[in-house]
Amino acid sequence: MTDMTSNVAEHTHAQSKRKTNKTEFMVYFAIIFLATLPLACLTWALAAFKSRSFTDKGPMARAWSQAQIITPMIFNA
């Protein structure tokens, strides 16, 4: 007969590790997002002034996309 309880500890450990990694990822994402926001505001304002148009991505969208690019680079290293 097969013992089905032998993998229980590994399974719960993997779930808690995954949850910890996701929490850590979100913390890093928030820090990077807040750090890139001032520069994103500046570049957005300069681009809007130069093109005399506000149709480009706003500063929040720019900072969000930069955080989406930078954060996975940290976790892949």
Secondary structure, DSSP 8 states (H G I E B T S, - for coil): ---TTTTHHHHHHHHHHHHHHHHHHHHHHHHHHHHHHHHHHHHHHHHHHHHT---S--HHHHHHHHHHHHHHHHHH-
